[in-house]
Amino acid sequence: MTTRRMENVSVSKGIFAHKGNYKIGKKRKSTQNLEYCNEPWYVAYSETWRRIEQAAENVRSEMFQQVMSNLKSFVLAIKANPLTTSHEIATAILLTVNIRKTRCNDDDASEVRKSQCTMRVLKDWFAKHHDPEDPLVIILPDFESFSTDVLHDFILVLSSYRSTLKFVLIFGVATTLHVVHRSLTYDVTSKLIVQAIKTLSDVLDATVFSSNIPFRLIGRVFQLLTDIFLFYDFSVDNFLQNYKICMIQHFYDNNITFLCCQPKDIKKRISRLNDENIEEIKNLPSIVKYLKTSSEVTNRNDNLSNEKFKEMLEPLLKNFHKYMDVFLIVLRCLHCLVASLPGSPIGKQLRELYTKIYTSNLLASLEYKECLKLLGFLSKEELLTKLESIMKILDTSEDPIVKEIKSTLDSHINTIREASLDVTGASSEVISMDEKLSRIQLKEKLLRMSQKQSRSAYKEAQLDLINYLDRKVFSVHLIRPNHVTGYEIFCYRDENQAKHHIRGSLRAAIHTGLSDPRMYLDCDCCRLANDSDIPRTLPDLSIIYKLHLESRKLINMYDWLQVTIRPMLMFTG
């Protein structure tokens, strides 16, 4: 062992040992005695989160049972069919958003060598251990991760053995059904008889879009969570954890969120508010606006007392619940109408409409107007099918506003059902040669005449229905929640705060760790008297970084790193 003398060289070993506070066997402190457990904001938060967790768990359980039942029926149907000479393979596509990849278990010893992994060996093994009528089920849990060329060859090989073995392919797809057709060529997809079993992405329907959950994500926060969900992990669990973080940010140390509860509990919780809470509620922007415009308040010369304000607050908060109930019902009706239109101008998923309502003026957009035009091209049967689905959605609510919409819509449906498709006589209006019209006047008259062209009774009833839905339903009830009084109590929309806590700020964390390493090392030797202080006890990398911040243009970083890193390599070598 040789020893090398290094003068004026600082050596960083890269690991800084620190004696922490944690001890093996040390019991964790009980969370039952935390001071904030009895705080009003925490009571409201925990109650709401329990509802969300229970709803998500119910959806998971029901979907899992349904998926397994459908898969079982699918495989049994293949088993009942006799072997044929057809080369087509029965294929089930399972749309999932919670794919968990497993690593192979090294303890499982393979009985077949790699050189023996052939279809002939598989065929002989299957014939020896199974009934010839049993299908061989092959599951690819993560379809997108497989090489296209490998899948191409694999399916063609299976197809060539289809006359002697019953194959069932189950693809786990995390995005959309179209990815199968985009990944495989026609000569391969022609060998597959595809059936979509079930989608697991509807878990949001029972949580975010449920009227039983008083807490709401609005603005771009919901879009942030769905973007992370769609472009990163496809995990419902992670989505719910991010959702929980947003809830914590909304409720934490904010006792006015105690009113974020079910309508039946509002009156009781209002009575528990103190004077400080009342003042905070009065200063909410939507409440300030309401107090300025309310005739009940403006007619008074004196200030509104806290007791009178409490009486006024209860119907306002209950009105928000009614607004959200109708909003979600009408949004589902709009989704039912436009989801299957050609090109899907405003999206196929309910979450897409929900996002666009908050992030843009959807009802004034060109995409929405395009949808209204496309609805005018639907056949009588297609339109009636959509309207019947809408009626089922309206049946789920007992709200008087929804009942009124249902009654009017029922009248339109009867008119459309009885309307004739025959075209009535043409318009008799003509343009006389004696009329002296300017070019603009002639254009306007031609436009009016074109609009008065003969239409069938069905076409008239169809246009009346579309105008009613546009002007009396969608434009009235699909209003952004931030236009409703008291929305701040129920809604969270701080995108920057959510992004900071969910995605984190990597650069800021690195800067903090280098400029003040005590934040992470928790040692007294790294304590700083002020931010510009550079004690000699700091790690070498922290010293370099702080000096770099002082004179970044005067430092030759290459030489400096040679001085610090090269001796370290020599020392460790």
Stockholm file with secondary structure:
# STOCKHOLM 1.0

chainA/1-573         MTTRRMENVSVSKGIFAHKGNYKIGKKRKSTQNLEYCNEPWYVAYSETWRRIEQAAENVRSEMFQQVMSNLKSFVLAIKANPLTTSHEIATAILLTVNIRKTRCNDDDASEVRKSQCTMRVLKDWFAKHHDPEDPLVIILPDFESFSTDVLHDFILVLSSYRSTLKFVLIFGVATTLHVVHRSLTYDVTSKLIVQAIKTLSDVLDATVFSSNIPFRLIGRVFQLLTDIFLFYDFSVDNFLQNYKICMIQHFYDNNITFLCCQPKDIKKRISRLNDENIEEIKNLPSIVKYLKTSSEVTNRNDNLSNEKFKEMLEPLLKNFHKYMDVFLIVLRCLHCLVASLPGSPIGKQLRELYTKIYTSNLLASLEYKECLKLLGFLSKEELLTKLESIMKILDTSEDPIVKEIKSTLDSHINTIREASLDVTGASSEVISMDEKLSRIQLKEKLLRMSQKQSRSAYKEAQLDLINYLDRKVFSVHLIRPNHVTGYEIFCYRDENQAKHHIRGSLRAAIHTGLSDPRMYLDCDCCRLANDSDIPRTLPDLSIIYKLHLESRKLINMYDWLQVTIRPMLMFTG
#=GR chainA/1-573 SS CCCCCCCSCCCCCSCCCCCCSCCTTCCCCCGGGCGGGGSHHHHHHHHHHHHHHHHHHHHHHHHHHHHHHHHHHHHHHHHHSCCCSCCCEEEEEEECSCCCCCCCCTTSCCSSCGGGCSHHHHHHHHHHHSCTTSCEEEEESCGGGSCHHHHHHHHHHHHHTTTTSCEEEEEEESSCTHHHHHHSCHHHHTTEEEEEEEESGGGGGGTTTCTTCCCEECTTHHHHHHHHIIIIICCHHHHHHHHHHHHHHHHTTCGGGGGCSCGGGHHHHHTTCCHHHHHHHHTSHHHHHHHHHCHHHHTCSSCCCHHHHHHHHHHHHHHHHHHHHHHHHHHHHHHHHHTTSTTCTTCSSHHHHHHHHHHSCGGGSHHHHHHHHHHTTCCHHHHHHHHHHHHHHHTTCCCHHHHHHHHHHHHHHHHHHHCCCCBCCCCCCCCCTTCCCCHHHHHHHHHHHHHTSCCBHHHHHHHHHHHHIIIIIIHHHCCCGGGSTTHHHHEECCHHHHHHHHTCCHHHHHHHHHHCTHHHHCCGGGCCSSTTCCCTTSCHHHHHHHHHHHSTTTCCHHHHHHHHHHHHHHHHC
#=GC SS_cons         CCCCCCCSCCCCCSCCCCCCSCCTTCCCCCGGGCGGGGSHHHHHHHHHHHHHHHHHHHHHHHHHHHHHHHHHHHHHHHHHSCCCSCCCEEEEEEECSCCCCCCCCTTSCCSSCGGGCSHHHHHHHHHHHSCTTSCEEEEESCGGGSCHHHHHHHHHHHHHTTTTSCEEEEEEESSCTHHHHHHSCHHHHTTEEEEEEEESGGGGGGTTTCTTCCCEECTTHHHHHHHHIIIIICCHHHHHHHHHHHHHHHHTTCGGGGGCSCGGGHHHHHTTCCHHHHHHHHTSHHHHHHHHHCHHHHTCSSCCCHHHHHHHHHHHHHHHHHHHHHHHHHHHHHHHHHTTSTTCTTCSSHHHHHHHHHHSCGGGSHHHHHHHHHHTTCCHHHHHHHHHHHHHHHTTCCCHHHHHHHHHHHHHHHHHHHCCCCBCCCCCCCCCTTCCCCHHHHHHHHHHHHHTSCCBHHHHHHHHHHHHIIIIIIHHHCCCGGGSTTHHHHEECCHHHHHHHHTCCHHHHHHHHHHCTHHHHCCGGGCCSSTTCCCTTSCHHHHHHHHHHHSTTTCCHHHHHHHHHHHHHHHHC
//
